[in-house]
Amino acid sequence: MRQLTAALYVLGLSVLAGSLCRSTGSVQQLWAALAGGSLPSTAWDSFSSAVLNTYHWLEAHPYPAVIGGMVLYMLALMAFSSYTSRGKHKLQEETLRQQYQAYQTFLHYRRLRAWQAAHPEQAAQEQQARKQQQAPQQEQADRKWGGLMGFGPQEFPEGCSGAVKEVLEAMDFYEVLGVAWNSVVDPKALKAARNARALAVHPDKVATPGADLAVGRVNAAYDTLSSAQARSDYEAWLARQS
């Protein structure tokens, strides 16, 4: 198996070198070629078939930067051979599939940005249409979270002070609980932050006016940030407010 791998590795490098010598064109031509093509399909059960597919694809796309990218792809195939020799087929298959999907996504957004630059008026019209389509969802989010954002000073209950005032003055749920914005929050740490805040503003513990509003806001902050989906929706809503 090692001898086969070494032989195919040399073959792959030879193909790459030969294609590089014959290559012509610019980076712009490269992306124009990639815009209409894709990487060769990999036969997961046959390493030699994958190399053969790669060879034919290189023959059809002899551009310099393609060669550079395919060097990485060939190295991935070498790794596939290594995993295969140890019986770890599924692990490397999934890795290669993820790499390929990331590559396709990159090409999609590159083509999208190029199209938007070439058709600014049509792109602006489509963006406006998307905003109108999303308007009902944004209105629903405003009703859900808008009332729980920071209170103005004139809205504070008379005599509001201390931790209660800090919670009511906070501009978002992260500030309410004292955790970092847009960070990976440990569930235990998040719950501990909620408990500490709730204890500091609970109406049964403090006599400060507005404590009932503050504890409700603490609970709302925890319910939102402790749910992955709710937190994602909330962050998207916050981004639209800025």
C-alpha positions in Angstrom: 0.0 0.0 0.0 2.8 2.4 0.8 4.5 1.7 -2.5 1.2 2.4 -4.3 0.8 5.6 -2.4 4.3 6.8 -3.2 3.9 5.9 -6.9 0.6 7.8 -7.1 2.1 10.7 -5.3 4.9 10.9 -7.8 2.3 10.6 -10.6 0.3 13.4 -9.2 3.2 15.7 -8.9 4.2 14.9 -12.4 0.8 15.8 -13.7 0.8 19.0 -11.7 4.2 20.0 -13.0 3.2 19.2 -16.6 0.0 21.1 -16.4 1.9 24.0 -14.8 4.3 24.2 -17.7 1.4 24.3 -20.2 -0.7 26.7 -18.2 -1.7 30.1 -19.6 -4.0 32.9 -18.6 -4.6 35.2 -15.6 -6.3 34.8 -12.2 -9.4 36.3 -13.7 -9.5 33.6 -16.4 -9.0 31.0 -13.6 -12.1 32.2 -11.7 -14.1 32.4 -15.0 -13.2 28.7 -15.6 -14.1 27.7 -12.0 -17.4 29.5 -12.2 -18.6 26.9 -14.6 -16.9 23.8 -13.2 -16.4 21.8 -10.1 -13.8 19.5 -8.6 -13.9 16.0 -9.8 -16.1 13.5 -8.0 -14.1 11.3 -5.7 -14.6 7.5 -5.7 -14.4 6.8 -2.0 -13.9 3.1 -2.5 -11.1 3.5 -5.0 -8.1 5.8 -4.4 -6.7 5.1 -7.9 -10.0 6.1 -9.5 -9.9 9.4 -7.6 -6.4 10.1 -8.8 -7.5 9.3 -12.4 -10.4 11.7 -12.1 -8.1 14.4 -10.8 -5.7 13.8 -13.7 -8.5 14.3 -16.3 -9.8 17.4 -14.5 -6.3 18.9 -14.5 -6.0 18.2 -18.2 -9.2 20.1 -18.9 -8.4 23.1 -16.6 -4.6 23.9 -17.1 -4.5 27.2 -15.2 -1.8 28.1 -12.7 -3.9 28.8 -9.7 -6.0 25.7 -10.3 -2.7 23.8 -10.1 -2.0 25.4 -6.8 -5.4 24.5 -5.5 -5.2 21.0 -6.8 -1.8 20.4 -5.0 -3.8 20.7 -1.8 -6.5 18.4 -3.2 -3.8 15.8 -4.1 -2.4 16.0 -0.6 -5.9 15.4 0.7 -6.1 12.3 -1.5 -2.8 11.1 -0.1 -4.3 11.5 3.4 -7.3 9.5 2.2 -4.9 6.7 1.2 -3.3 6.8 4.6 -6.6 6.7 6.4 -7.8 3.9 4.1 -4.7 1.8 5.0 -5.8 2.0 8.6 -9.4 1.3 8.0 -10.6 4.8 8.8 -12.7 5.4 5.6 -15.6 7.3 7.1 -13.5 9.9 8.9 -11.6 11.0 5.8 -14.7 10.8 3.5 -16.4 13.3 5.8 -13.4 15.5 5.9 -13.1 15.7 2.1 -16.8 16.3 1.7 -16.7 19.2 4.2 -13.7 20.7 2.3 -15.5 20.4 -1.0 -18.7 22.0 0.4 -16.7 24.9 1.8 -15.0 25.3 -1.6 -18.4 25.4 -3.4 -19.8 27.9 -1.0 -16.8 30.2 -1.6 -17.3 30.0 -5.3 -21.0 30.7 -5.0 -20.5 33.9 -3.0 -17.6 35.0 -5.2 -19.9 34.7 -8.3 -22.7 36.5 -6.4 -20.5 39.5 -5.5 -19.2 39.7 -9.1 -22.8 39.7 -10.4 -23.8 42.4 -7.9 -20.9 44.5 -9.0 -21.9 44.1 -12.7 -25.6 44.7 -12.1 -25.9 47.3 -9.3 -29.4 48.5 -10.1 -30.9 45.0 -10.3 -29.0 43.9 -7.1 -30.4 46.9 -5.2 -33.9 46.0 -6.4 -33.5 42.4 -5.2 -32.1 43.6 -1.9 -35.1 45.9 -1.3 -37.5 43.0 -2.2 -35.8 40.8 0.4 -36.2 43.5 3.0 -39.9 43.8 2.3 -40.3 40.0 2.4 -38.6 39.9 5.8 -40.4 42.9 7.2 -43.2 40.9 9.0 -40.5 38.8 10.7 -38.7 41.9 11.8 -41.9 43.4 13.2 -42.5 40.3 15.2 -39.0 40.4 16.6 -39.5 44.1 17.5 -42.6 43.2 19.5 -40.8 40.3 21.1 -37.6 42.0 22.2 -38.1 45.7 21.7 -40.0 46.2 24.9 -37.2 44.5 26.9 -34.5 46.8 25.7 -33.1 49.6 27.8 -35.5 51.9 29.5 -35.1 55.7 29.2 -34.3 57.6 32.5 -37.8 59.1 32.5 -39.2 55.5 32.6 -37.4 54.4 35.7 -39.6 54.0 38.7 -39.0 56.8 41.2 -36.3 55.7 43.7 -34.8 53.1 41.4 -31.2 52.5 42.3 -28.4 49.9 42.7 -28.5 46.6 40.8 -32.1 47.2 39.8 -31.1 50.4 37.9 -28.1 48.7 36.3 -30.3 45.9 34.9 -32.9 48.4 33.6 -30.2 50.6 32.1 -28.5 47.7 30.3 -28.8 48.0 26.5 -29.0 44.3 25.7 -29.4 40.9 27.3 -25.6 40.4 27.5 -25.2 43.5 29.6 -28.1 42.4 31.8 -26.3 39.2 32.7 -22.8 40.6 32.5 -21.5 38.2 29.9 -19.5 39.0 26.8 -21.3 39.8 23.5 -21.2 37.3 20.7 -19.1 34.8 22.7 -19.4 31.1 23.5 -20.9 31.1 26.9 -20.7 28.1 29.1 -24.2 27.0 30.1 -23.1 26.6 33.8 -21.5 30.1 33.8 -24.6 31.6 32.1 -26.9 30.0 34.7 -24.6 31.2 37.5 -24.7 34.8 36.1 -28.5 34.6 35.9 -28.8 33.4 39.5 -26.5 36.1 40.8 -28.3 38.9 39.0 -31.8 37.5 39.9 -30.8 37.4 43.6 -29.4 40.9 43.5 -32.7 42.4 42.1 -35.4 40.0 43.5 -38.3 41.9 45.1 -38.1 39.6 48.1 -34.5 40.6 48.7 -34.4 44.3 47.8 -36.9 47.0 48.5 -35.9 49.1 45.5 -38.8 50.2 43.3 -38.6 48.5 39.9 -37.3 45.2 41.2 -40.1 43.3 39.6 -39.3 44.8 36.2 -35.6 44.0 36.7 -36.1 40.3 37.7 -38.4 39.8 34.7 -35.7 41.2 32.4 -33.1 39.0 33.9 -35.2 35.9 33.3 -36.0 37.0 29.8 -32.2 37.5 29.1 -31.4 34.0 30.4 -34.2 32.3 28.4 -33.0 34.0 25.2 -29.3 33.5 25.6 -29.5 29.9 26.9 -31.3 28.8 23.7 -29.1 28.5 20.6 -31.9 29.4 18.2 -33.3 32.2 20.3 -29.9 33.6 20.8 -29.1 33.6 17.1 -32.4 35.3 16.3 -31.8 37.9 19.0 -28.3 38.7 17.8 -29.6 39.1 14.2 -32.3 41.5 15.6 -29.6 43.4 17.6 -27.5 43.8 14.4 -30.4 45.4 12.6 -30.8 48.0 15.4 -27.2 49.2 15.0 
